[in-house]
Amino acid sequence: MNNKRDDLHSDSGSRKADGEDESLDPFEINFLPQFVEGRGPREPFVNEFGVTIGDHMYESPESPLSQWTEQTDPFIMAGDQWVHPFKDVGFQTAENRDYFEKGIVPSAEGARFMHPDKNAAYEVGLDNGDEEGQSPDPE
């Protein structure tokens, strides 16, 4: 396999002054070759809910977001079937660009993404008799 990014695009694209491939989708980044193979489709796809992923048309009558009520469990929108393997806005973060474009592995601490004073567990406390799902005071 040739390691040049242009060989991975069918139209070969051209590069901007900053090195970006002009043929890339606005949410797509210059993945290193090791992150391209086996990643999934470049084109938009229809997930199991009938929602097209990767077309940037975020209003869809089939989407749970369009039918959201107080009874909707947010879990319904968790999982890879909601994320395009190449065209996700999350790839634009500095951490993801460093990893996928430069091979720089994220910090092991991950402290900036944590909220140690917040309980983000989904109803985890309910199994222990805590009706509100809150963690006990650490003191």
C-alpha positions as CSV (number, residue, x, y, z in Angstrom):
1,M,0.0,0.0,0.0
2,N,1.3,3.4,-0.9
3,N,1.4,5.8,2.0
4,K,0.5,9.0,0.2
5,R,-2.9,10.5,1.2
6,D,-3.7,11.5,-2.3
7,D,-3.7,7.8,-3.4
8,L,-6.5,7.2,-0.9
9,H,-8.9,9.6,-2.6
10,S,-10.3,8.7,-5.9
11,D,-9.9,12.3,-7.3
12,S,-6.4,12.7,-5.9
13,G,-7.3,16.2,-4.7
14,S,-5.0,19.1,-4.4
15,R,-3.3,20.5,-1.3
16,K,-4.0,23.9,0.2
17,A,-1.1,26.0,1.4
18,D,-1.6,24.6,4.9
19,G,-1.2,21.0,3.6
20,E,-5.0,20.2,3.8
21,D,-6.3,18.1,1.0
22,E,-9.0,20.1,-0.8
23,S,-10.9,17.0,-1.8
24,L,-11.6,16.3,1.9
25,D,-15.1,16.7,3.3
26,P,-15.4,19.7,5.7
27,F,-15.5,17.3,8.7
28,E,-12.8,14.9,7.3
29,I,-9.2,15.0,8.3
30,N,-5.9,13.7,6.8
31,F,-5.9,10.3,8.5
32,L,-2.6,8.6,8.6
33,P,-2.6,5.4,6.5
34,Q,-2.8,3.1,9.5
35,F,-6.1,4.7,10.5
36,V,-7.7,4.4,7.0
37,E,-7.6,0.7,6.2
38,G,-10.7,-1.2,7.5
39,R,-12.2,2.0,8.9
40,G,-15.5,1.8,7.0
41,P,-17.2,3.7,4.1
42,R,-16.2,7.1,3.0
43,E,-19.6,7.8,1.5
44,P,-22.7,8.4,3.6
45,F,-24.6,5.3,4.8
46,V,-28.0,4.5,6.2
47,N,-27.9,3.2,9.8
48,E,-30.3,0.6,11.3
49,F,-32.7,3.4,12.2
50,G,-33.0,4.5,8.6
51,V,-31.0,7.7,9.2
52,T,-28.3,8.7,6.7
53,I,-25.0,9.3,8.4
54,G,-22.3,11.4,6.8
55,D,-24.4,13.6,4.5
56,H,-24.5,16.6,6.9
57,M,-28.3,16.8,6.7
58,Y,-28.9,16.7,10.5
59,E,-32.7,17.0,10.3
60,S,-34.2,13.6,9.5
61,P,-37.7,12.4,10.3
62,E,-36.3,9.0,11.1
63,S,-33.9,10.4,13.7
64,P,-34.6,10.0,17.4
65,L,-33.7,13.6,17.7
66,S,-36.7,14.6,15.6
67,Q,-39.0,12.4,17.8
68,W,-37.5,13.2,21.2
69,T,-39.7,13.2,24.3
70,E,-39.1,13.1,28.0
71,Q,-39.5,9.3,27.8
72,T,-36.8,8.9,25.2
73,D,-33.8,7.1,26.6
74,P,-30.6,8.9,25.4
75,F,-29.0,5.5,25.1
76,I,-30.8,5.0,21.8
77,M,-28.3,7.4,20.2
78,A,-25.2,5.8,21.6
79,G,-22.9,3.7,19.5
80,D,-20.9,3.6,16.3
81,Q,-24.1,3.5,14.1
82,W,-24.4,7.3,14.7
83,V,-20.8,8.2,13.9
84,H,-19.4,8.4,10.4
85,P,-15.9,6.7,10.2
86,F,-14.4,9.6,8.3
87,K,-16.8,12.6,8.5
88,D,-17.5,13.3,12.1
89,V,-17.1,16.8,13.6
90,G,-15.3,15.2,16.6
91,F,-12.3,14.5,14.4
92,Q,-11.7,18.3,14.4
93,T,-10.6,18.5,18.0
94,A,-6.9,19.1,18.6
95,E,-6.5,15.8,20.4
96,N,-8.1,13.8,17.6
97,R,-6.1,15.6,14.9
98,D,-2.9,15.0,16.8
99,Y,-3.7,11.3,17.1
100,F,-5.2,10.5,13.6
101,E,-3.0,12.9,11.6
102,K,0.3,12.8,13.5
103,G,0.2,9.6,15.5
104,I,0.5,11.5,18.8
105,V,-1.2,9.3,21.5
106,P,-3.4,11.2,23.9
107,S,-2.2,11.8,27.5
108,A,-2.8,8.9,29.8
109,E,-4.1,11.1,32.5
110,G,-7.0,12.5,30.6
111,A,-7.7,14.8,33.5
112,R,-9.0,17.7,31.5
113,F,-11.9,15.5,30.3
114,M,-12.9,14.4,33.9
115,H,-15.2,16.0,36.4
116,P,-14.2,14.4,39.7
117,D,-16.8,16.4,41.6
118,K,-19.7,15.2,39.4
119,N,-21.3,11.9,39.3
120,A,-21.9,11.1,35.6
121,A,-22.9,7.5,36.1
122,Y,-26.2,6.7,34.5
123,E,-28.5,5.6,37.4
124,V,-25.7,3.6,38.9
125,G,-26.7,4.5,42.5
126,L,-30.2,3.1,42.1
127,D,-29.0,-0.5,42.7
128,N,-27.7,0.5,46.1
129,G,-30.9,1.9,47.5
130,D,-30.0,5.5,46.6
131,E,-33.2,6.8,45.0
132,E,-31.6,9.8,43.3
133,G,-28.6,8.0,41.8
134,Q,-26.1,10.3,43.6
135,S,-22.8,9.2,44.9
136,P,-22.4,9.4,48.7
137,D,-20.4,12.3,50.1
138,P,-16.6,11.3,50.1
139,E,-16.2,12.7,53.6
